[in-house]
């Protein structure tokens, strides 16, 4: 049964919520996904984000089906292209890559998916997506042919986020990219809290201590990759964090 909560309202409700990002290209067997679900439920995470830069439609749909059948945790689409949409999910982050200048990722993919998405029973959340240099060439930077904002240019990143909010974006997502050596600067999250929209941060976040820092800086959602899959100590740390937040 589809989760009936309002996802945007849940984003707004508190700081330090946790999302696990699943890239169906890398995690697409039922065994892997069921294991991830089990560990995520132990850790009491808040959301599954699903999507990736080069995901096939079949892997994308298969992963969503497994998630919706086997877990109560809300499923939020984090799309890398126009075919990554599904009415089975609880919400979609309708991403505009506002840190880049590639029109396909500013509006092009949206035009391709708009008619189909408009007729789906899914919560659509307009989201300003901002890439920050994480010390590696991320797949999203390569696929989108955009250059991340340098880590030492917080003013540019803040002004980009501000422009997104003024355009009507309901959420700002800062991402250092998959496999990042360095995460988004804490100072940037502290700065953008004044924009009064939910802040999502992801990329290169692999420790309990960094999650605490992002929470204290004002991040509403902290996105973790599959680091949770086999690391039992990290799972227990996340559970402890969630219990302290409740």
C-alpha positions as CSV (number, residue, x, y, z in Angstrom):
1,X,0.0,0.0,0.0
2,X,1.3,3.5,-0.9
3,X,2.5,5.5,2.1
4,X,0.0,8.4,2.5
5,X,2.3,10.9,4.4
6,X,3.3,14.2,2.8
7,X,7.0,13.7,2.2
8,X,7.8,17.4,1.9
9,X,6.2,18.1,5.2
10,X,8.2,15.3,6.7
11,X,11.4,16.8,5.2
12,X,10.5,20.1,6.9
13,X,9.6,18.5,10.3
14,X,13.1,18.0,11.7
15,X,16.9,18.0,11.2
16,X,19.2,15.0,10.9
17,X,16.9,12.6,9.1
18,X,18.6,9.8,7.2
19,X,18.1,8.6,3.6
20,X,19.8,5.6,2.1
21,X,20.6,6.1,-1.6
22,X,20.2,3.0,-3.8
23,X,21.6,3.1,-7.3
24,X,19.8,0.2,-9.1
25,X,22.7,-0.2,-11.5
26,X,24.9,-1.2,-8.6
27,X,22.3,-2.8,-6.3
28,X,19.7,-4.6,-8.3
29,X,19.4,-8.2,-7.1
30,X,16.5,-9.1,-4.8
31,X,18.9,-10.6,-2.3
32,X,21.0,-7.4,-2.1
33,X,17.9,-5.1,-1.8
34,X,16.3,-7.3,0.9
35,X,19.5,-7.3,2.9
36,X,19.7,-3.5,2.6
37,X,16.0,-3.2,3.6
38,X,16.7,-5.3,6.7
39,X,19.7,-3.2,7.8
40,X,17.9,0.1,7.0
41,X,14.9,-0.9,9.2
42,X,17.3,-1.9,12.0
43,X,18.9,1.5,11.7
44,X,15.5,3.2,11.6
45,X,16.3,5.3,8.6
46,X,13.7,7.7,7.3
47,X,13.7,7.3,3.5
48,X,15.1,5.3,0.6
49,X,16.2,7.5,-2.3
50,X,16.4,5.6,-5.6
51,X,18.1,6.6,-8.8
52,X,21.4,7.0,-10.6
53,X,23.1,8.6,-13.6
54,X,23.0,5.5,-16.0
55,X,20.2,3.3,-14.6
56,X,18.2,1.3,-17.1
57,X,14.4,1.5,-16.9
58,X,14.1,-2.2,-16.1
59,X,16.5,-2.1,-13.2
60,X,14.8,1.0,-11.9
61,X,11.3,-0.4,-12.0
62,X,12.5,-3.8,-10.5
63,X,14.1,-2.0,-7.5
64,X,11.1,0.1,-6.8
65,X,8.8,-2.9,-6.9
66,X,11.0,-4.8,-4.4
67,X,11.1,-1.8,-2.1
68,X,7.4,-1.1,-2.1
69,X,6.5,-4.7,-1.5
70,X,9.0,-5.3,1.4
71,X,9.3,-2.2,3.4
72,X,7.3,0.6,5.1
73,X,10.1,3.1,4.6
74,X,9.1,5.8,2.1
75,X,10.6,5.5,-1.3
76,X,11.7,8.8,-2.9
77,X,12.9,9.0,-6.5
78,X,16.2,10.8,-7.1
79,X,16.1,10.7,-10.9
80,X,19.1,10.8,-13.2
81,X,17.1,10.9,-16.4
82,X,13.6,11.3,-17.7
83,X,12.7,7.6,-17.6
84,X,13.3,7.3,-13.9
85,X,9.7,8.0,-12.8
86,X,7.2,5.7,-11.2
87,X,3.7,6.1,-9.7
88,X,4.6,3.4,-7.2
89,X,7.0,5.6,-5.3
90,X,5.9,8.0,-2.6
91,X,7.6,11.1,-4.0
92,X,10.0,12.3,-6.6
93,X,12.7,15.0,-6.2
94,X,12.0,16.9,-9.4
95,X,15.7,17.9,-9.8
96,X,17.0,20.9,-11.7
97,X,20.8,20.9,-11.8
98,X,21.0,24.6,-11.1
99,X,24.8,24.6,-10.5
100,X,25.3,23.7,-14.2
101,X,24.4,25.2,-17.5
102,X,23.4,22.2,-19.4
103,X,19.8,22.8,-20.5
104,X,18.9,19.1,-20.6
105,X,19.4,18.9,-16.8
106,X,17.9,22.3,-16.1
107,X,14.6,21.7,-18.0
108,X,15.1,19.2,-20.9
109,X,14.5,15.9,-19.0
110,X,11.5,17.6,-17.3
111,X,9.8,18.4,-20.5
112,X,10.2,14.7,-21.7
113,X,8.7,13.3,-18.5
114,X,6.1,16.0,-17.6
115,X,3.0,14.6,-19.3
116,X,3.5,11.2,-17.8
117,X,4.5,12.4,-14.4
118,X,1.5,14.9,-14.2
119,X,-0.9,12.0,-14.5
120,X,0.8,9.9,-11.8
121,X,-0.4,9.6,-8.2
122,X,2.9,10.8,-6.8
123,X,4.1,13.8,-4.8
124,X,6.4,16.0,-6.9
125,X,8.9,18.1,-5.0
126,X,10.7,20.9,-7.0
127,X,14.3,20.6,-6.0
128,X,17.4,22.7,-6.7
129,X,20.3,20.3,-7.2
130,X,23.8,21.7,-6.6
131,X,27.0,19.8,-7.3
132,X,30.0,20.5,-5.0
133,X,33.5,19.3,-5.8
134,X,34.1,16.2,-3.8
135,X,37.7,15.6,-4.9
136,X,36.7,13.1,-7.6
137,X,35.2,13.2,-11.1
138,X,31.6,12.0,-10.2
139,X,29.4,10.1,-12.6
140,X,26.8,12.8,-12.5
141,X,29.3,15.5,-13.4
142,X,30.5,13.4,-16.3
143,X,27.0,12.4,-17.6
144,X,25.5,15.9,-17.2
145,X,28.7,17.6,-18.6
146,X,28.7,20.2,-15.8
147,X,31.4,21.4,-13.6
148,X,30.9,21.2,-9.8
149,X,31.2,24.3,-7.7
150,X,34.7,24.4,-6.1
151,X,34.7,23.6,-2.4
152,X,36.2,26.9,-1.4
153,X,33.5,28.9,-3.2
154,X,30.7,28.9,-0.6
155,X,29.5,32.3,-1.7
156,X,28.8,31.0,-5.2
157,X,27.1,27.9,-3.8
158,X,25.0,30.0,-1.5
159,X,23.9,32.4,-4.2
160,X,23.1,29.4,-6.4
161,X,20.9,28.0,-3.7
162,X,19.3,31.4,-3.1
163,X,18.5,31.7,-6.8
164,X,16.8,28.3,-6.7
165,X,14.6,29.3,-3.7
166,X,13.6,32.5,-5.4
167,X,12.7,30.5,-8.5
168,X,10.3,28.4,-6.3
169,X,12.4,25.3,-5.5
170,X,11.0,23.7,-2.3
171,X,14.2,21.8,-1.4
172,X,17.9,22.4,-2.0
173,X,20.1,19.3,-2.4
174,X,23.9,19.7,-2.1
175,X,25.8,16.7,-3.5
176,X,29.5,15.9,-3.6
177,X,28.8,12.9,-5.8
178,X,29.1,9.2,-5.6
179,X,32.4,8.0,-4.3
180,X,33.5,11.5,-3.2
181,X,36.7,11.8,-1.2
182,X,35.4,14.9,0.6
183,X,31.9,15.7,1.6
184,X,30.1,19.1,1.2
185,X,31.6,21.7,3.5
186,X,29.8,22.0,6.8
187,X,30.1,25.8,6.7
188,X,27.9,25.8,3.5
189,X,25.1,24.0,5.2
190,X,25.2,26.4,8.2
191,X,25.1,29.3,5.8
192,X,22.1,28.0,3.7
193,X,19.9,27.2,6.7
194,X,18.8,30.8,6.6
195,X,17.0,30.1,3.3
196,X,14.2,28.3,5.3
197,X,13.7,25.4,3.0
198,X,14.7,21.8,3.7
199,X,18.4,21.1,3.0
200,X,19.6,17.7,1.7
201,X,23.3,16.8,1.7
202,X,25.0,13.8,0.2
203,X,28.2,12.4,-1.1
204,X,31.2,11.2,0.9
205,X,29.4,10.8,4.2
206,X,30.6,7.6,5.9
207,X,30.9,8.3,9.6
208,X,28.6,8.9,12.5
209,X,30.6,12.0,13.5
210,X,30.1,13.6,10.1
211,X,26.3,12.9,10.3
212,X,26.2,14.7,13.7
213,X,28.0,17.7,12.2
214,X,25.6,18.0,9.3
215,X,22.6,17.6,11.6
216,X,23.9,20.3,13.9
217,X,24.6,22.6,10.9
218,X,21.0,22.4,9.9
219,X,20.7,19.6,7.3
220,X,17.2,18.1,7.2
221,X,18.2,15.0,5.3
222,X,21.6,13.3,5.2
223,X,22.1,10.9,2.4
224,X,24.2,7.7,2.8
225,X,25.2,5.3,0.0
226,X,25.5,1.6,0.4
227,X,28.0,2.0,3.2
228,X,25.2,0.7,5.4
229,X,25.0,-2.6,3.6
230,X,27.8,-4.6,5.4
231,X,28.9,-2.3,8.2
232,X,27.1,-3.4,11.3
233,X,28.8,-0.9,13.6
234,X,27.6,1.9,11.3
235,X,24.1,0.5,11.3
236,X,24.1,0.5,15.1
237,X,25.5,4.1,15.2
238,X,22.6,5.2,13.0
239,X,20.1,3.5,15.2
240,X,21.5,5.2,18.2
241,X,21.4,8.6,16.5
242,X,17.7,8.0,15.5
243,X,16.8,7.0,19.0
244,X,18.4,10.1,20.4
245,X,16.5,12.3,17.9
246,X,13.1,10.8,18.8
